[in-house]
Amino acid sequence: MNCCDYECNQGRDCPVRVAKARPVMKAADPLPDSVWRYQLKRLGYWLLMGILGMLWLSFLVACTYIYSA
């Protein structure tokens, strides 16, 4: 009945028996945002602002043309 040389017959009541623990994996750090996606968002924003600005400018030109005639 020696637990050290694996002749233990006590089963679950063996005092040397140690609970098996699973190794805990820490969560990985999230990856940083892609640079090209950020730049593409900025480009899209400025293109949209440019289009809206051109529409606003054409509206102002049309209004001044109507009132000056």
PDB file of N, H, CA, C and O in Angstrom:
ATOM      1  N   MET A   1       0.825  -1.177   0.000  1.00  0.00           N
ATOM      2  CA  MET A   1       0.000   0.000   0.000  1.00  0.00           C
ATOM      3  C   MET A   1       0.878   1.253   0.000  1.00  0.00           C
ATOM      4  O   MET A   1       0.620   2.194   0.750  1.00  0.00           O
ATOM      5  N   ASN A   2       1.854   1.262  -0.791  1.00  0.00           N
ATOM      6  H   ASN A   2       2.064   0.497  -1.400  1.00  0.00           H
ATOM      7  CA  ASN A   2       2.737   2.412  -0.901  1.00  0.00           C
ATOM      8  C   ASN A   2       2.272   3.254  -2.089  1.00  0.00           C
ATOM      9  O   ASN A   2       2.254   2.770  -3.221  1.00  0.00           O
ATOM     10  N   CYS A   3       1.900   4.497  -1.842  1.00  0.00           N
ATOM     11  H   CYS A   3       1.915   4.890  -0.923  1.00  0.00           H
ATOM     12  CA  CYS A   3       1.387   5.357  -2.919  1.00  0.00           C
ATOM     13  C   CYS A   3       2.498   5.847  -3.827  1.00  0.00           C
ATOM     14  O   CYS A   3       2.233   6.234  -4.965  1.00  0.00           O
ATOM     15  N   CYS A   4       3.694   5.840  -3.371  1.00  0.00           N
ATOM     16  H   CYS A   4       3.910   5.525  -2.447  1.00  0.00           H
ATOM     17  CA  CYS A   4       4.790   6.385  -4.169  1.00  0.00           C
ATOM     18  C   CYS A   4       5.210   5.453  -5.298  1.00  0.00           C
ATOM     19  O   CYS A   4       5.698   5.931  -6.322  1.00  0.00           O
ATOM     20  N   ASP A   5       5.042   4.152  -5.153  1.00  0.00           N
ATOM     21  H   ASP A   5       4.645   3.763  -4.322  1.00  0.00           H
ATOM     22  CA  ASP A   5       5.427   3.255  -6.245  1.00  0.00           C
ATOM     23  C   ASP A   5       4.195   2.658  -6.930  1.00  0.00           C
ATOM     24  O   ASP A   5       4.257   1.552  -7.466  1.00  0.00           O
ATOM     25  N   TYR A   6       3.111   3.366  -6.914  1.00  0.00           N
ATOM     26  H   TYR A   6       3.060   4.265  -6.479  1.00  0.00           H
ATOM     27  CA  TYR A   6       1.878   3.047  -7.650  1.00  0.00           C
ATOM     28  C   TYR A   6       1.254   1.716  -7.235  1.00  0.00           C
ATOM     29  O   TYR A   6       0.626   1.053  -8.061  1.00  0.00           O
ATOM     30  N   GLU A   7       1.413   1.312  -5.975  1.00  0.00           N
ATOM     31  H   GLU A   7       1.923   1.851  -5.304  1.00  0.00           H
ATOM     32  CA  GLU A   7       0.738   0.119  -5.485  1.00  0.00           C
ATOM     33  C   GLU A   7      -0.398   0.498  -4.544  1.00  0.00           C
ATOM     34  O   GLU A   7      -0.773  -0.282  -3.669  1.00  0.00           O
ATOM     35  N   CYS A   8      -0.934   1.678  -4.722  1.00  0.00           N
ATOM     36  H   CYS A   8      -0.629   2.312  -5.432  1.00  0.00           H
ATOM     37  CA  CYS A   8      -1.997   2.173  -3.861  1.00  0.00           C
ATOM     38  C   CYS A   8      -3.305   1.497  -4.252  1.00  0.00           C
ATOM     39  O   CYS A   8      -3.655   1.446  -5.431  1.00  0.00           O
ATOM     40  N   ASN A   9      -4.032   0.974  -3.252  1.00  0.00           N
ATOM     41  H   ASN A   9      -3.748   1.016  -2.294  1.00  0.00           H
ATOM     42  CA  ASN A   9      -5.320   0.352  -3.533  1.00  0.00           C
ATOM     43  C   ASN A   9      -6.455   1.086  -2.830  1.00  0.00           C
ATOM     44  O   ASN A   9      -7.520   0.511  -2.605  1.00  0.00           O
ATOM     45  N   GLN A  10      -6.236   2.355  -2.480  1.00  0.00           N
ATOM     46  H   GLN A  10      -5.371   2.823  -2.663  1.00  0.00           H
ATOM     47  CA  GLN A  10      -7.272   3.122  -1.791  1.00  0.00           C
ATOM     48  C   GLN A  10      -8.195   3.850  -2.771  1.00  0.00           C
ATOM     49  O   GLN A  10      -9.224   4.382  -2.354  1.00  0.00           O
ATOM     50  N   GLY A  11      -7.861   3.884  -4.033  1.00  0.00           N
ATOM     51  H   GLY A  11      -7.025   3.452  -4.371  1.00  0.00           H
ATOM     52  CA  GLY A  11      -8.720   4.523  -5.035  1.00  0.00           C
ATOM     53  C   GLY A  11      -8.791   6.029  -4.852  1.00  0.00           C
ATOM     54  O   GLY A  11      -7.766   6.707  -4.782  1.00  0.00           O
ATOM     55  N   ARG A  12     -10.006   6.542  -4.777  1.00  0.00           N
ATOM     56  H   ARG A  12     -10.839   5.992  -4.834  1.00  0.00           H
ATOM     57  CA  ARG A  12     -10.195   7.997  -4.655  1.00  0.00           C
ATOM     58  C   ARG A  12      -9.842   8.522  -3.269  1.00  0.00           C
ATOM     59  O   ARG A  12      -9.683   9.731  -3.102  1.00  0.00           O
ATOM     60  N   ASP A  13      -9.717   7.659  -2.281  1.00  0.00           N
ATOM     61  H   ASP A  13      -9.847   6.677  -2.417  1.00  0.00           H
ATOM     62  CA  ASP A  13      -9.395   8.099  -0.928  1.00  0.00           C
ATOM     63  C   ASP A  13      -7.893   8.197  -0.686  1.00  0.00           C
ATOM     64  O   ASP A  13      -7.477   8.437   0.448  1.00  0.00           O
ATOM     65  N   CYS A  14      -7.087   8.022  -1.689  1.00  0.00           N
ATOM     66  H   CYS A  14      -7.424   7.827  -2.610  1.00  0.00           H
ATOM     67  CA  CYS A  14      -5.641   8.060  -1.528  1.00  0.00           C
ATOM     68  C   CYS A  14      -5.205   9.467  -1.134  1.00  0.00           C
ATOM     69  O   CYS A  14      -5.596  10.427  -1.798  1.00  0.00           O
ATOM     70  N   PRO A  15      -4.406   9.622  -0.072  1.00  0.00           N
ATOM     71  CA  PRO A  15      -4.001  10.967   0.363  1.00  0.00           C
ATOM     72  C   PRO A  15      -3.008  11.640  -0.584  1.00  0.00           C
ATOM     73  O   PRO A  15      -2.842  12.858  -0.528  1.00  0.00           O
ATOM     74  N   VAL A  16      -2.359  10.889  -1.433  1.00  0.00           N
ATOM     75  H   VAL A  16      -2.494   9.900  -1.479  1.00  0.00           H
ATOM     76  CA  VAL A  16      -1.378  11.463  -2.344  1.00  0.00           C
ATOM     77  C   VAL A  16      -2.039  11.936  -3.636  1.00  0.00           C
ATOM     78  O   VAL A  16      -1.454  12.714  -4.389  1.00  0.00           O
ATOM     79  N   ARG A  17      -3.242  11.472  -3.887  1.00  0.00           N
ATOM     80  H   ARG A  17      -3.718  10.840  -3.275  1.00  0.00           H
ATOM     81  CA  ARG A  17      -3.929  11.792  -5.129  1.00  0.00           C
ATOM     82  C   ARG A  17      -4.147  13.315  -5.219  1.00  0.00           C
ATOM     83  O   ARG A  17      -4.613  13.950  -4.273  1.00  0.00           O
ATOM     84  N   VAL A  18      -3.805  13.861  -6.354  1.00  0.00           N
ATOM     85  H   VAL A  18      -3.426  13.346  -7.122  1.00  0.00           H
ATOM     86  CA  VAL A  18      -3.917  15.300  -6.568  1.00  0.00           C
ATOM     87  C   VAL A  18      -4.887  15.515  -7.718  1.00  0.00           C
ATOM     88  O   VAL A  18      -4.869  14.793  -8.715  1.00  0.00           O
ATOM     89  N   ALA A  19      -5.723  16.511  -7.558  1.00  0.00           N
ATOM     90  H   ALA A  19      -5.738  17.097  -6.749  1.00  0.00           H
ATOM     91  CA  ALA A  19      -6.688  16.821  -8.620  1.00  0.00           C
ATOM     92  C   ALA A  19      -5.937  17.316  -9.842  1.00  0.00           C
ATOM     93  O   ALA A  19      -5.016  18.126  -9.739  1.00  0.00           O
ATOM     94  N   LYS A  20      -6.341  16.822 -10.989  1.00  0.00           N
ATOM     95  H   LYS A  20      -7.089  16.164 -11.073  1.00  0.00           H
ATOM     96  CA  LYS A  20      -5.719  17.252 -12.240  1.00  0.00           C
ATOM     97  C   LYS A  20      -6.284  18.612 -12.617  1.00  0.00           C
ATOM     98  O   LYS A  20      -7.499  18.793 -12.688  1.00  0.00           O
ATOM     99  N   ALA A  21      -5.412  19.543 -12.851  1.00  0.00           N
ATOM    100  H   ALA A  21      -4.424  19.396 -12.793  1.00  0.00           H
ATOM    101  CA  ALA A  21      -5.826  20.894 -13.234  1.00  0.00           C
ATOM    102  C   ALA A  21      -5.484  21.114 -14.696  1.00  0.00           C
ATOM    103  O   ALA A  21      -4.408  20.746 -15.168  1.00  0.00           O
ATOM    104  N   ARG A  22      -6.406  21.710 -15.385  1.00  0.00           N
ATOM    105  H   ARG A  22      -7.280  22.008 -15.002  1.00  0.00           H
ATOM    106  CA  ARG A  22      -6.168  22.050 -16.784  1.00  0.00           C
ATOM    107  C   ARG A  22      -5.339  23.328 -16.845  1.00  0.00           C
ATOM    108  O   ARG A  22      -5.538  24.234 -16.037  1.00  0.00           O
ATOM    109  N   PRO A  23      -4.433  23.404 -17.774  1.00  0.00           N
ATOM    110  CA  PRO A  23      -3.699  24.667 -17.914  1.00  0.00           C
ATOM    111  C   PRO A  23      -4.641  25.752 -18.443  1.00  0.00           C
ATOM    112  O   PRO A  23      -5.409  25.520 -19.376  1.00  0.00           O
ATOM    113  N   VAL A  24      -4.572  26.898 -17.851  1.00  0.00           N
ATOM    114  H   VAL A  24      -3.947  27.086 -17.093  1.00  0.00           H
ATOM    115  CA  VAL A  24      -5.453  27.997 -18.230  1.00  0.00           C
ATOM    116  C   VAL A  24      -4.745  28.835 -19.284  1.00  0.00           C
ATOM    117  O   VAL A  24      -3.631  29.315 -19.076  1.00  0.00           O
ATOM    118  N   MET A  25      -5.411  29.000 -20.412  1.00  0.00           N
ATOM    119  H   MET A  25      -6.316  28.610 -20.581  1.00  0.00           H
ATOM    120  CA  MET A  25      -4.865  29.825 -21.485  1.00  0.00           C
ATOM    121  C   MET A  25      -5.437  31.232 -21.343  1.00  0.00           C
ATOM    122  O   MET A  25      -6.654  31.418 -21.332  1.00  0.00           O
ATOM    123  N   LYS A  26      -4.562  32.206 -21.236  1.00  0.00           N
ATOM    124  H   LYS A  26      -3.574  32.055 -21.244  1.00  0.00           H
ATOM    125  CA  LYS A  26      -5.021  33.582 -21.171  1.00  0.00           C
ATOM    126  C   LYS A  26      -5.429  34.037 -22.560  1.00  0.00           C
ATOM    127  O   LYS A  26      -4.871  33.609 -23.571  1.00  0.00           O
ATOM    128  N   ALA A  27      -6.407  34.906 -22.577  1.00  0.00           N
ATOM    129  H   ALA A  27      -6.860  35.254 -21.756  1.00  0.00           H
ATOM    130  CA  ALA A  27      -6.879  35.421 -23.860  1.00  0.00           C
ATOM    131  C   ALA A  27      -5.796  36.288 -24.496  1.00  0.00           C
ATOM    132  O   ALA A  27      -5.095  37.040 -23.820  1.00  0.00           O
ATOM    133  N   ALA A  28      -5.686  36.161 -25.780  1.00  0.00           N
ATOM    134  H   ALA A  28      -6.256  35.550 -26.329  1.00  0.00           H
ATOM    135  CA  ALA A  28      -4.688  36.953 -26.509  1.00  0.00           C
ATOM    136  C   ALA A  28      -5.158  38.400 -26.611  1.00  0.00           C
ATOM    137  O   ALA A  28      -6.358  38.677 -26.605  1.00  0.00           O
ATOM    138  N   ASP A  29      -4.221  39.296 -26.704  1.00  0.00           N
ATOM    139  H   ASP A  29      -3.247  39.071 -26.710  1.00  0.00           H
ATOM    140  CA  ASP A  29      -4.559  40.704 -26.887  1.00  0.00           C
ATOM    141  C   ASP A  29      -5.195  40.876 -28.259  1.00  0.00           C
ATOM    142  O   ASP A  29      -4.765  40.247 -29.226  1.00  0.00           O
ATOM    143  N   PRO A  30      -6.223  41.731 -28.351  1.00  0.00           N
ATOM    144  CA  PRO A  30      -6.838  41.946 -29.668  1.00  0.00           C
ATOM    145  C   PRO A  30      -5.851  42.610 -30.615  1.00  0.00           C
ATOM    146  O   PRO A  30      -5.011  43.413 -30.208  1.00  0.00           O
ATOM    147  N   LEU A  31      -5.972  42.262 -31.866  1.00  0.00           N
ATOM    148  H   LEU A  31      -6.654  41.610 -32.197  1.00  0.00           H
ATOM    149  CA  LEU A  31      -5.091  42.843 -32.879  1.00  0.00           C
ATOM    150  C   LEU A  31      -5.462  44.298 -33.120  1.00  0.00           C
ATOM    151  O   LEU A  31      -6.639  44.650 -33.041  1.00  0.00           O
ATOM    152  N   PRO A  32      -4.507  45.136 -33.407  1.00  0.00           N
ATOM    153  CA  PRO A  32      -4.837  46.541 -33.711  1.00  0.00           C
ATOM    154  C   PRO A  32      -5.560  46.620 -35.047  1.00  0.00           C
ATOM    155  O   PRO A  32      -5.429  45.745 -35.902  1.00  0.00           O
ATOM    156  N   ASP A  33      -6.322  47.689 -35.199  1.00  0.00           N
ATOM    157  H   ASP A  33      -6.428  48.400 -34.504  1.00  0.00           H
ATOM    158  CA  ASP A  33      -7.046  47.884 -36.450  1.00  0.00           C
ATOM    159  C   ASP A  33      -6.072  48.016 -37.614  1.00  0.00           C
ATOM    160  O   ASP A  33      -4.947  48.492 -37.458  1.00  0.00           O
ATOM    161  N   SER A  34      -6.526  47.590 -38.771  1.00  0.00           N
ATOM    162  H   SER A  34      -7.440  47.204 -38.898  1.00  0.00           H
ATOM    163  CA  SER A  34      -5.691  47.689 -39.956  1.00  0.00           C
ATOM    164  C   SER A  34      -5.520  49.149 -40.354  1.00  0.00           C
ATOM    165  O   SER A  34      -6.461  49.936 -40.253  1.00  0.00           O
ATOM    166  N   VAL A  35      -4.346  49.507 -40.798  1.00  0.00           N
ATOM    167  H   VAL A  35      -3.581  48.868 -40.880  1.00  0.00           H
ATOM    168  CA  VAL A  35      -4.073  50.880 -41.193  1.00  0.00           C
ATOM    169  C   VAL A  35      -4.797  51.205 -42.485  1.00  0.00           C
ATOM    170  O   VAL A  35      -5.327  52.305 -42.645  1.00  0.00           O
ATOM    171  N   TRP A  36      -4.822  50.252 -43.412  1.00  0.00           N
ATOM    172  H   TRP A  36      -4.391  49.359 -43.283  1.00  0.00           H
ATOM    173  CA  TRP A  36      -5.431  50.546 -44.700  1.00  0.00           C
ATOM    174  C   TRP A  36      -6.937  50.716 -44.574  1.00  0.00           C
ATOM    175  O   TRP A  36      -7.537  51.475 -45.334  1.00  0.00           O
ATOM    176  N   ARG A  37      -7.556  50.023 -43.628  1.00  0.00           N
ATOM    177  H   ARG A  37      -7.069  49.406 -43.010  1.00  0.00           H
ATOM    178  CA  ARG A  37      -9.007  50.214 -43.446  1.00  0.00           C
ATOM    179  C   ARG A  37      -9.302  51.596 -42.885  1.00  0.00           C
ATOM    180  O   ARG A  37     -10.268  52.241 -43.291  1.00  0.00           O
ATOM    181  N   TYR A  38      -8.476  52.049 -41.958  1.00  0.00           N
ATOM    182  H   TYR A  38      -7.691  51.525 -41.628  1.00  0.00           H
ATOM    183  CA  TYR A  38      -8.649  53.386 -41.398  1.00  0.00           C
ATOM    184  C   TYR A  38      -8.464  54.436 -42.486  1.00  0.00           C
ATOM    185  O   TYR A  38      -9.235  55.392 -42.569  1.00  0.00           O
ATOM    186  N   GLN A  39      -7.452  54.260 -43.310  1.00  0.00           N
ATOM    187  H   GLN A  39      -6.825  53.483 -43.242  1.00  0.00           H
ATOM    188  CA  GLN A  39      -7.207  55.229 -44.378  1.00  0.00           C
ATOM    189  C   GLN A  39      -8.325  55.191 -45.418  1.00  0.00           C
ATOM    190  O   GLN A  39      -8.687  56.225 -45.980  1.00  0.00           O
ATOM    191  N   LEU A  40      -8.866  54.013 -45.673  1.00  0.00           N
ATOM    192  H   LEU A  40      -8.573  53.173 -45.217  1.00  0.00           H
ATOM    193  CA  LEU A  40      -9.982  53.904 -46.618  1.00  0.00           C
ATOM    194  C   LEU A  40     -11.226  54.596 -46.068  1.00  0.00           C
ATOM    195  O   LEU A  40     -11.967  55.227 -46.822  1.00  0.00           O
ATOM    196  N   LYS A  41     -11.459  54.485 -44.769  1.00  0.00           N
ATOM    197  H   LYS A  41     -10.857  53.972 -44.157  1.00  0.00           H
ATOM    198  CA  LYS A  41     -12.587  55.188 -44.148  1.00  0.00           C
ATOM    199  C   LYS A  41     -12.405  56.696 -44.272  1.00  0.00           C
ATOM    200  O   LYS A  41     -13.350  57.417 -44.590  1.00  0.00           O
ATOM    201  N   ARG A  42     -11.177  57.172 -44.018  1.00  0.00           N
ATOM    202  H   ARG A  42     -10.409  56.586 -43.759  1.00  0.00           H
ATOM    203  CA  ARG A  42     -10.913  58.611 -44.144  1.00  0.00           C
ATOM    204  C   ARG A  42     -11.111  59.080 -45.569  1.00  0.00           C
ATOM    205  O   ARG A  42     -11.688  60.143 -45.800  1.00  0.00           O
ATOM    206  N   LEU A  43     -10.636  58.294 -46.534  1.00  0.00           N
ATOM    207  H   LEU A  43     -10.167  57.431 -46.346  1.00  0.00           H
ATOM    208  CA  LEU A  43     -10.806  58.661 -47.942  1.00  0.00           C
ATOM    209  C   LEU A  43     -12.286  58.717 -48.303  1.00  0.00           C
ATOM    210  O   LEU A  43     -12.725  59.651 -48.975  1.00  0.00           O
ATOM    211  N   GLY A  44     -13.054  57.728 -47.863  1.00  0.00           N
ATOM    212  H   GLY A  44     -12.697  56.970 -47.317  1.00  0.00           H
ATOM    213  CA  GLY A  44     -14.487  57.727 -48.133  1.00  0.00           C
ATOM    214  C   GLY A  44     -15.190  58.917 -47.515  1.00  0.00           C
ATOM    215  O   GLY A  44     -16.080  59.510 -48.124  1.00  0.00           O
ATOM    216  N   TYR A  45     -14.780  59.270 -46.279  1.00  0.00           N
ATOM    217  H   TYR A  45     -14.057  58.788 -45.784  1.00  0.00           H
ATOM    218  CA  TYR A  45     -15.377  60.425 -45.613  1.00  0.00           C
ATOM    219  C   TYR A  45     -15.103  61.700 -46.403  1.00  0.00           C
ATOM    220  O   TYR A  45     -16.017  62.493 -46.631  1.00  0.00           O
ATOM    221  N   TRP A  46     -13.848  61.908 -46.828  1.00  0.00           N
ATOM    222  H   TRP A  46     -13.106  61.263 -46.643  1.00  0.00           H
ATOM    223  CA  TRP A  46     -13.508  63.136 -47.543  1.00  0.00           C
ATOM    224  C   TRP A  46     -14.126  63.166 -48.937  1.00  0.00           C
ATOM    225  O   TRP A  46     -14.481  64.236 -49.430  1.00  0.00           O
ATOM    226  N   LEU A  47     -14.257  62.011 -49.573  1.00  0.00           N
ATOM    227  H   LEU A  47     -13.968  61.142 -49.172  1.00  0.00           H
ATOM    228  CA  LEU A  47     -14.952  61.990 -50.871  1.00  0.00           C
ATOM    229  C   LEU A  47     -16.420  62.359 -50.703  1.00  0.00           C
ATOM    230  O   LEU A  47     -16.971  63.109 -51.509  1.00  0.00           O
ATOM    231  N   LEU A  48     -17.045  61.841 -49.670  1.00  0.00           N
ATOM    232  H   LEU A  48     -16.597  61.233 -49.015  1.00  0.00           H
ATOM    233  CA  LEU A  48     -18.444  62.176 -49.406  1.00  0.00           C
ATOM    234  C   LEU A  48     -18.603  63.655 -49.098  1.00  0.00           C
ATOM    235  O   LEU A  48     -19.526  64.300 -49.594  1.00  0.00           O
ATOM    236  N   MET A  49     -17.703  64.197 -48.280  1.00  0.00           N
ATOM    237  H   MET A  49     -16.952  63.673 -47.878  1.00  0.00           H
ATOM    238  CA  MET A  49     -17.765  65.623 -47.961  1.00  0.00           C
ATOM    239  C   MET A  49     -17.522  66.473 -49.212  1.00  0.00           C
ATOM    240  O   MET A  49     -18.136  67.527 -49.376  1.00  0.00           O
ATOM    241  N   GLY A  50     -16.629  66.016 -50.090  1.00  0.00           N
ATOM    242  H   GLY A  50     -16.129  65.160 -49.957  1.00  0.00           H
ATOM    243  CA  GLY A  50     -16.374  66.745 -51.335  1.00  0.00           C
ATOM    244  C   GLY A  50     -17.594  66.745 -52.246  1.00  0.00           C
ATOM    245  O   GLY A  50     -17.929  67.768 -52.843  1.00  0.00           O
ATOM    246  N   ILE A  51     -18.248  65.613 -52.351  1.00  0.00           N
ATOM    247  H   ILE A  51     -17.976  64.782 -51.866  1.00  0.00           H
ATOM    248  CA  ILE A  51     -19.451  65.531 -53.188  1.00  0.00           C
ATOM    249  C   ILE A  51     -20.562  66.408 -52.619  1.00  0.00           C
ATOM    250  O   ILE A  51     -21.226  67.140 -53.353  1.00  0.00           O
ATOM    251  N   LEU A  52     -20.757  66.325 -51.301  1.00  0.00           N
ATOM    252  H   LEU A  52     -20.218  65.731 -50.705  1.00  0.00           H
ATOM    253  CA  LEU A  52     -21.786  67.172 -50.677  1.00  0.00           C
ATOM    254  C   LEU A  52     -21.433  68.653 -50.815  1.00  0.00           C
ATOM    255  O   LEU A  52     -22.318  69.485 -51.019  1.00  0.00           O
ATOM    256  N   GLY A  53     -20.164  68.979 -50.707  1.00  0.00           N
ATOM    257  H   GLY A  53     -19.446  68.303 -50.542  1.00  0.00           H
ATOM    258  CA  GLY A  53     -19.739  70.368 -50.890  1.00  0.00           C
ATOM    259  C   GLY A  53     -19.994  70.851 -52.301  1.00  0.00           C
ATOM    260  O   GLY A  53     -20.444  71.980 -52.497  1.00  0.00           O
ATOM    261  N   MET A  54     -19.715  70.022 -53.283  1.00  0.00           N
ATOM    262  H   MET A  54     -19.349  69.105 -53.125  1.00  0.00           H
ATOM    263  CA  MET A  54     -19.976  70.412 -54.676  1.00  0.00           C
ATOM    264  C   MET A  54     -21.473  70.587 -54.930  1.00  0.00           C
ATOM    265  O   MET A  54     -21.883  71.496 -55.652  1.00  0.00           O
ATOM    266  N   LEU A  55     -22.281  69.717 -54.340  1.00  0.00           N
ATOM    267  H   LEU A  55     -21.948  68.979 -53.754  1.00  0.00           H
ATOM    268  CA  LEU A  55     -23.740  69.873 -54.483  1.00  0.00           C
ATOM    269  C   LEU A  55     -24.203  71.166 -53.827  1.00  0.00           C
ATOM    270  O   LEU A  55     -25.033  71.879 -54.392  1.00  0.00           O
ATOM    271  N   TRP A  56     -23.685  71.479 -52.655  1.00  0.00           N
ATOM    272  H   TRP A  56     -23.011  70.901 -52.197  1.00  0.00           H
ATOM    273  CA  TRP A  56     -24.054  72.713 -51.968  1.00  0.00           C
ATOM    274  C   TRP A  56     -23.600  73.933 -52.762  1.00  0.00           C
ATOM    275  O   TRP A  56     -24.328  74.920 -52.873  1.00  0.00           O
ATOM    276  N   LEU A  57     -22.400  73.855 -53.308  1.00  0.00           N
ATOM    277  H   LEU A  57     -21.809  73.054 -53.217  1.00  0.00           H
ATOM    278  CA  LEU A  57     -21.896  74.969 -54.100  1.00  0.00           C
ATOM    279  C   LEU A  57     -22.734  75.168 -55.367  1.00  0.00           C
ATOM    280  O   LEU A  57     -23.021  76.305 -55.739  1.00  0.00           O
ATOM    281  N   SER A  58     -23.125  74.088 -56.026  1.00  0.00           N
ATOM    282  H   SER A  58     -22.892  73.164 -55.724  1.00  0.00           H
ATOM    283  CA  SER A  58     -23.964  74.220 -57.225  1.00  0.00           C
ATOM    284  C   SER A  58     -25.344  74.763 -56.858  1.00  0.00           C
ATOM    285  O   SER A  58     -25.944  75.501 -57.640  1.00  0.00           O
ATOM    286  N   PHE A  59     -25.847  74.409 -55.686  1.00  0.00           N
ATOM    287  H   PHE A  59     -25.359  73.810 -55.051  1.00  0.00           H
ATOM    288  CA  PHE A  59     -27.124  74.962 -55.227  1.00  0.00           C
ATOM    289  C   PHE A  59     -27.001  76.465 -54.994  1.00  0.00           C
ATOM    290  O   PHE A  59     -27.888  77.228 -55.375  1.00  0.00           O
ATOM    291  N   LEU A  60     -25.910  76.887 -54.373  1.00  0.00           N
ATOM    292  H   LEU A  60     -25.190  76.267 -54.063  1.00  0.00           H
ATOM    293  CA  LEU A  60     -25.718  78.320 -54.135  1.00  0.00           C
ATOM    294  C   LEU A  60     -25.557  79.091 -55.435  1.00  0.00           C
ATOM    295  O   LEU A  60     -26.085  80.194 -55.572  1.00  0.00           O
ATOM    296  N   VAL A  61     -24.832  78.519 -56.390  1.00  0.00           N
ATOM    297  H   VAL A  61     -24.403  77.622 -56.279  1.00  0.00           H
ATOM    298  CA  VAL A  61     -24.667  79.161 -57.695  1.00  0.00           C
ATOM    299  C   VAL A  61     -25.998  79.274 -58.403  1.00  0.00           C
ATOM    300  O   VAL A  61     -26.287  80.299 -59.022  1.00  0.00           O
ATOM    301  N   ALA A  62     -26.813  78.238 -58.322  1.00  0.00           N
ATOM    302  H   ALA A  62     -26.579  77.406 -57.819  1.00  0.00           H
ATOM    303  CA  ALA A  62     -28.135  78.275 -58.966  1.00  0.00           C
ATOM    304  C   ALA A  62     -29.030  79.312 -58.293  1.00  0.00           C
ATOM    305  O   ALA A  62     -29.770  80.024 -58.972  1.00  0.00           O
ATOM    306  N   CYS A  63     -28.968  79.402 -56.972  1.00  0.00           N
ATOM    307  H   CYS A  63     -28.367  78.823 -56.421  1.00  0.00           H
ATOM    308  CA  CYS A  63     -29.782  80.397 -56.274  1.00  0.00           C
ATOM    309  C   CYS A  63     -29.353  81.817 -56.628  1.00  0.00           C
ATOM    310  O   CYS A  63     -30.203  82.681 -56.841  1.00  0.00           O
ATOM    311  N   THR A  64     -28.058  82.068 -56.694  1.00  0.00           N
ATOM    312  H   THR A  64     -27.367  81.366 -56.521  1.00  0.00           H
ATOM    313  CA  THR A  64     -27.598  83.422 -57.035  1.00  0.00           C
ATOM    314  C   THR A  64     -27.916  83.752 -58.499  1.00  0.00           C
ATOM    315  O   THR A  64     -28.171  84.910 -58.829  1.00  0.00           O
ATOM    316  N   TYR A  65     -27.904  82.764 -59.356  1.00  0.00           N
ATOM    317  H   TYR A  65     -27.696  81.823 -59.088  1.00  0.00           H
ATOM    318  CA  TYR A  65     -28.250  82.997 -60.763  1.00  0.00           C
ATOM    319  C   TYR A  65     -29.723  83.339 -60.891  1.00  0.00           C
ATOM    320  O   TYR A  65     -30.094  84.214 -61.673  1.00  0.00           O
ATOM    321  N   ILE A  66     -30.572  82.647 -60.121  1.00  0.00           N
ATOM    322  H   ILE A  66     -30.271  81.936 -59.486  1.00  0.00           H
ATOM    323  CA  ILE A  66     -31.998  82.914 -60.193  1.00  0.00           C
ATOM    324  C   ILE A  66     -32.327  84.311 -59.653  1.00  0.00           C
ATOM    325  O   ILE A  66     -33.119  85.041 -60.250  1.00  0.00           O
ATOM    326  N   TYR A  67     -31.714  84.677 -58.522  1.00  0.00           N
ATOM    327  H   TYR A  67     -31.071  84.084 -58.037  1.00  0.00           H
ATOM    328  CA  TYR A  67     -32.024  85.978 -57.909  1.00  0.00           C
ATOM    329  C   TYR A  67     -31.388  87.143 -58.665  1.00  0.00           C
ATOM    330  O   TYR A  67     -31.885  88.266 -58.586  1.00  0.00           O
ATOM    331  N   SER A  68     -30.311  86.901 -59.386  1.00  0.00           N
ATOM    332  H   SER A  68     -29.907  85.988 -59.450  1.00  0.00           H
ATOM    333  CA  SER A  68     -29.678  88.006 -60.100  1.00  0.00           C
ATOM    334  C   SER A  68     -30.331  88.275 -61.456  1.00  0.00           C
ATOM    335  O   SER A  68     -30.125  89.333 -62.051  1.00  0.00           O
ATOM    336  N   ALA A  69     -31.110  87.322 -61.935  1.00  0.00           N
ATOM    337  H   ALA A  69     -31.277  86.463 -61.451  1.00  0.00           H
ATOM    338  CA  ALA A  69     -31.725  87.509 -63.261  1.00  0.00           C
ATOM    339  C   ALA A  69     -32.995  88.282 -63.233  1.00  0.00           C
ATOM    340  O   ALA A  69     -33.605  88.505 -64.279  1.00  0.00           O
TER     341      ALA A  69
END
